[in-house]
């Protein structure tokens, strides 16, 4: 496959995501159609979930100061810690130009942490500020790999002015 073929078949961001996941060695990247299809689904599902959280957040998310059971407050702390660790680790891996590891920490591990939080807290007990932090961190940290998706989320869903590529700063843990 040529790069042009993969972009036409899978999109630029799915191609970039798949190539980032292909490894960081000096060997040729092993582009996998299965990984590319998975990338399309991952990006589509992420955009849909972000849209739901932003549009329906008042109905499905709770305020940070809401009274919740101890196990839910503990789930908040776990999720918050995992997001902050992802920020720290992703910065380190970008500095080392280890893009496969960037993808692991900034995408796969972060989405797994979100999914675990959803299971522990339930959709209606997730804290709004933590969900918004997750969305912003995910969007900004993955912008070099999936710029079109990040820009769409930044401008059209989060309604931020300017460009995530130009105006957003890398998150600080």
C-alpha positions in Angstrom: 0.0 0.0 0.0 1.1 3.5 -0.7 0.5 6.3 1.8 -2.0 7.8 -0.6 -3.9 4.4 -0.7 -4.1 4.1 3.1 -5.2 7.7 3.4 -8.0 7.2 0.9 -9.1 3.9 2.4 -8.7 4.6 6.2 -8.3 8.5 6.5 -5.1 10.4 7.3 -5.5 10.2 11.1 -6.2 6.4 11.1 -3.2 6.0 8.9 -1.0 8.1 11.2 -2.3 6.2 14.3 -1.6 2.9 12.7 1.9 3.9 11.7 2.7 5.3 15.1 1.6 1.9 16.5 3.9 0.1 14.0 7.0 0.7 15.9 9.9 3.1 16.3 12.8 1.1 15.0 14.7 1.8 11.8 13.0 -1.1 10.1 10.1 -0.4 7.7 6.7 0.0 9.5 4.5 -3.0 9.3 1.2 -1.4 8.3 -1.7 -3.6 9.4 -5.2 -3.3 7.8 -6.6 -4.8 11.0 -4.9 -2.1 13.1 -6.1 0.6 10.6 -9.7 -0.6 10.9 -9.3 -0.7 14.7 -8.0 2.9 14.5 -11.0 4.1 12.6 -13.3 2.5 15.2 -11.2 3.9 18.1 -11.4 7.4 16.7 -15.0 7.3 15.8 -16.0 5.9 19.2 -13.9 8.6 20.9 -15.5 11.4 18.9 -19.0 10.1 19.7 -18.3 9.7 23.4 -16.7 13.2 23.6 -19.7 14.7 21.8 -22.1 13.0 24.3 -20.1 14.1 27.3 -19.9 17.7 26.2 -23.5 17.9 24.9 -25.2 16.0 27.7 -22.7 16.6 30.5 -25.2 18.4 32.7 -27.4 15.3 32.6 -24.8 12.5 32.8 -21.9 13.9 34.8 -21.8 15.2 38.4 -20.2 18.3 39.9 -16.9 18.0 41.7 -18.5 19.0 45.0 -21.4 16.5 44.8 -21.7 14.2 47.8 -20.8 10.6 46.8 -20.0 7.3 48.5 -16.3 6.7 49.4 -15.8 4.1 46.7 -16.9 6.7 44.0 -14.5 9.3 45.5 -11.8 6.7 45.4 -12.5 6.0 41.7 -12.2 9.7 41.1 -8.7 9.8 42.6 -7.6 6.7 40.7 -8.8 8.2 37.4 -7.2 11.6 38.1 -3.9 9.9 39.0 -3.9 7.8 35.8 -4.5 11.0 33.7 -1.7 12.8 35.4 0.7 9.8 35.0 -0.2 9.6 31.3 0.7 13.3 30.9 4.1 12.8 32.6 4.9 9.6 30.7 3.7 10.9 27.3 5.9 14.0 27.6 8.9 11.7 28.4 8.2 9.5 25.4 7.7 12.4 23.0 11.1 13.8 24.2 12.6 10.4 23.3 10.7 10.2 20.0 9.2 6.9 21.1 5.9 7.2 19.2 4.7 3.7 19.9 5.0 4.4 23.6 3.4 7.8 23.2 0.4 6.0 21.6 0.3 3.5 24.4 0.3 6.1 27.2 -1.6 8.9 25.6 -4.2 6.8 23.8 -4.5 3.1 24.8 -3.7 3.5 28.5 -5.7 6.7 28.9 -8.8 5.3 27.2 -8.5 2.1 29.3 -8.4 4.4 32.4 -11.5 6.2 31.2 -13.3 2.9 30.6 -12.3 1.6 34.1 -13.5 4.9 35.6 -16.8 4.5 33.8 -17.2 1.0 35.2 -16.3 2.0 38.8 -18.2 5.3 38.9 -21.0 4.6 36.4 -21.7 7.2 33.7 -23.9 9.3 35.9 -21.4 9.5 38.8 -18.3 10.5 36.8 -17.0 14.0 37.8 -17.5 16.6 35.1 -14.1 18.3 35.7 -12.2 15.0 35.5 -14.0 14.0 32.2 -13.2 17.5 30.7 -9.6 17.2 31.8 -9.4 13.8 30.2 -10.8 15.1 26.9 -8.5 18.1 26.8 -5.4 16.0 27.7 -6.2 13.3 25.2 -6.9 15.9 22.5 -3.7 17.9 23.0 -1.3 15.0 23.7 -2.4 13.1 20.6 -2.5 16.2 18.3 0.8 15.4 16.6 -0.4 11.9 15.7 -4.1 12.6 15.0 -4.2 16.3 14.1 -7.5 16.3 12.2 -9.4 14.5 14.9 -7.8 16.7 17.6 -8.7 19.8 15.6 -12.3 18.6 15.2 -12.7 18.0 18.9 -11.0 21.2 19.9 -13.0 23.5 17.6 -16.3 21.8 16.9 -17.0 19.9 20.1 -15.1 21.8 22.8 -15.8 25.1 21.0 -12.3 26.4 21.7 -11.1 29.3 19.7 -8.0 29.1 17.6 -6.3 25.9 16.7 -5.2 23.1 18.9 -2.0 22.8 16.8 -1.1 26.4 17.2 -2.7 27.5 20.5 -2.9 24.6 22.9 0.0 23.9 25.2 1.1 20.5 26.3 -0.6 19.6 29.5 1.3 19.8 32.8 0.9 17.0 35.3 
